[in-house]
Amino acid sequence: MKKIKEYQKKLMAYITKYIRPQSIQMTISISFTVVAVLGMGTIGVSLYNRFVNQMEDMTIESSEQLLNQTAINLETYLRNMRRISDAMYYSVIKNKDLATETLEEEMNLLYEANKDNLISIACYTNSGELVAAAPVATEKEILDIVHQEWFTEAVGQMENIHFSTPHVQNLFDNTSYRYYWVVSLSQAVELTNRGNSTLGVLLVDMNYSSIEQLLNKANTDNSSEYVYLMDSNGEIIYHPKQKLIYTDLYEENNLAAVNYEDGSRQEQFQGEKRLITVKTVSYTGWKIVSVVPMSSFNMGLSGTRQFAILFVSLAMLMIIVLNQLVSARITKPLQKLNESAKEWEAGNMNPHIYVGGSLEVEHLGKTLRSTVEQVQQLMHDILVEQEEKRKSELDALQSQINPHFLYNTLDSIVWMIEGERYEDAVFMVTQLASLFRISLSRGKTIIRIEDEIRHAKNYMNIQKVRYKNIFRIDFRIEEEILNCCTVKLVVQPLLENAIYYGVECMDGEGEIEVVGCRRGDEVYIEVKDNGIGMPKETVDALLTENNRVRKKGSGVGIINVHNRIQLRFGKRYGLEIESRPDEGTTVRIHLPYIEYSQETVGLLEGGKLKQLKGERKDDEK
């Protein structure tokens, strides 16, 4: 039962994957057609199988009736031959004393009365000496009577009558020099000579042509269906193709059929299926076998099969046409409603929704129209909410610039002026002004990578002065990505963390690298330091909301940068962090490759990244 359920699941999965129709009209049409065809096919196959079984039963019954009649005729003939033998033995031989009387007269009378079915009658002593014979009593010379099969079987089993296989009669000289095929009936008899009983053998040679005529009546003109006769050992007594069998030009499965019980069965012989019917003949143990090739039987059914196939094909064609008409009428309103849904799916936010058809379809149209209106309102609300959220996040980010950083920077400028280091003071003021100018960016959240890197350099120039060059910074940015879009203020917080968490507490000189490159349609900017690093638990917590990692510096956490990138470009993008204690930290910014333009900035600022990606695919095509 479990295997059946698993097979059903696999079948349904296959149907769902490969045979799933593309429309409701096709679904209805195929479903009705499959059900109708399966029903008709089942009924047709059942009726056809029943018809075939009835034909097989009729063929078996006909073969059994034919064999029964043939067996009755053959048994009647053999019974007559046995009566001749019994009459000769019990009425003549038992009443004669061979010392004073002969058997010739009675034997000749018995032969004359049955000569149509007999070739000869003879009686021998147990030493093989001829006592009497009819119609000819002249034996051939050099005959070894006692070693012939009919003689040894009669002496060996004295209580039985024995029948031989067909052979040429070769005991007596015949003036016509003809050779007769005979079947010998032999039995042991008791001979009396001067009152003493001795063993003898009575031989009755039946004319084989009489048996042949009986079996020829059972064989029709159809050479593929025939009847043959064999003895209890499987030796063929009669076969319509006996001459071909004797010359090894034809083979018969008689050695297997001799072991079959009476009745009908199917067998496979020389690559052909055959219906075999067997009937055992009384007295002799002989078996009559009827052979009907299944090919001839199937040829009789070919017309019926062709008619059934033609009928089912026409019915299937009518059902398919009818199903197409019915399904088209049912599904036409649904198809119109589906076209409206496709129009909405294609991006038309104000599609024409079809309302019509049956009550159910009309209700669906009204519901879909109401849904479209609700979705439009929700999308408008969500866009407004997201835009406000982005603006508030940016404002919060900009407001989180550490006043302590600003105080220290201004204090450094004052100290430089008092020390008459006017050029350094000018440099610091210039860098600080540039830093704030890019931070503001006229209220935009999307800027060039080139501007973001310039902002980072300004920030690091200020920090190098403040920290008196305790670390070295190296920027390696590919020119190919400088004109790409990025969310602003994503590199500076990473550099700030690299200073405060990485190189500030080092004994030796710190090294910070900023590397930017393009890989296919992706842009990667890495901030690397050789600082003290972090354990894996801390790294895993950095990109988790509400993490408890201790913050210093600007207070702008890495999670803030990560979330702002994903808000603009999707969950696929953001930050990736690699770090090990005492081996430094690498923070990788993952962005899509999108070239900067006013149109691009407008789409990204409006949260229309999907539309932008669609336009890029069209340009590539």
C-alpha positions, 0 to 999 in steps of 0.5 A: 500500500505504501509503494502504491501511494509513493507511485501515485505521488510520483505520477502526480508530480510528473503530471504537474511538472510536464503535462500541466495544461496552460489554460482552464479550457485545455484543463476542462477539455483534457479532463473530460476527454481523458475521463471519457476515453478511459471509460470507453477504453475500459468498456471496450477492452472489457467487452473485447476480452470477454469476446476473446475469452468466449471465442477461446472457450468455443474453440476449446469446446469444439476441439474437445468435441472433435477429439471425443468423437475421434476417440469414440470412433477409434475406440470402437475400431480397436474394440472390434479388433480386440473382439477378433483377438478374443474370439480367436483365443477363447472360441478357437484356441482354448478349445483345440488340442494342437496334437490332433486339430488345427486352427487354419479353418476357423482362422481363415473364416475369422479373417474373411469376415474382417479382412477389410480391417485386417492384414493377417492373423497368426499364432506362435509358440513360445519358441517362435514356431508358427502354429497357424496363420491367415490368409498366408501361412508361408513365413519369410526366411531368417525371421527372429520372431522371439526378439520382435517387439510385439512378441517380447511385450506379449510374453513379458506382460501376459495379462495385457493386450499390446498395441504396437506403433505403425510398421511394415508387415514383414512376416509372410511372403505375399504373392503380390509383393506388396508391403502393408503398414500395420498396427500389431495387436498381440497377447499371450495365449495358452496352447494345448498339445496332448493335454499339456498347456504351453505358452503362445502368442496370438498376433493380429495385424490391423490395417493401418490405413483404417486408422489413418482414414478415421483420423483423416476425417478429424483433420480439416483442409486448414493445414495450421490446425490438425490432429495427431495420434501417439502412443503412451511413450510419445511415439507418433502413430499418426500425423498428417505430416508424418512423412515430413517428420520421418525425413526430419523436415518437420518437428512435433512437440509430442515428447512434451505433449505425452506428459499433458493431462487430458484437457486444453492448455497453451504451449510455446513451441518453436516461437509459436503459441499453440492451443493443445487439447489432449484425449486419452484412448481407452485400452491402449494408452494412446493419446489424440492431440489437437493443435490450434495455432493462436496466430490462426485464432487471432486472425479470426479476431483481426476484423473485430479488433479493427472494427473496435479500434475504428469505433473507439477512434471515431468516438474519441474524435467526436468527444474531443470536438464536443469537449472543445465546444463546451469548454470554449463556451465555459471558459471564454469569460474566464479568458477575458478576466485572465487577460485583465489580470495579465494586463495588471501583471504586466505593470498597468496599475490601472487595468480594465477589469472585465466583469461579465459571464456567469454569476461566479465569473462576474463575482470574480471580476468585481472582486478583482476590480476591488482588489486592484483599487485596494492594492493601488492605495496600499502601494501608494501608502507604502511608497510614501511610508518608505520614502519617509523612512529613508529620509528619516534614516538619512537624517538620523545618520547625518545627525549622528556625526559625533560632536566629539569628532567635530570638537577635536577637529576644530581644536586641532585647527585652533592649535595649528593657527596658534602655532602659525601652521597656517597651511595645515590649518587651511588644509584641515578646514578645507577637508572638513568643509568638503566632508560636510558638503558631500555628507549633505549632497543636496538631500540626495541619498544616491551619489557616485562612488567617486564622491563617496571615496572623496568623502572617505579620503577627506575623513581619513585626511582629518583623522591622520592629522588627529592621530598623528599618522599612527596608521597608513591608508591606501585607496585602490579603486578601479576607474570603471566603478567610479561613475556607479551608484551607491548609497552615500555614507557607507565607506566612512563608517567602515573606516571609522570602525577600522580606526577605533576597533582595529588600529587605534590600540595597536603597538605597531603601525596600522594599515588600512586598505580600501579596494574597489572593483567590478565582477560581472554585474556586481561592484565590491568595495572592501575596507581592510585593516591589520588591527586586532580583529574580532572573534566569530561571535562578535562578527555574527552579531554585527549584522544582527538587529539590536546587537549589543556590541559596544560602540564608540566613534560616530555611533553609526553602526555597521547594521545601519549601513547594511540596512540602508544598502538593502533598502535601496538595492534589495536583500541580495546586497549589503555587507559581508564581514570576515575577521579573526583575532590578531589577523585584522578585519575585512568588511566588503560592500556588495552593490549592483553595477548601475551607472550614475545618471539623473534618470537612474538617481530618480528611479532609485530615489523613488524605490523603482529598482525593478523597473530600472533592472527591466530597462537594463535587460532591454538595453542589453537585448 
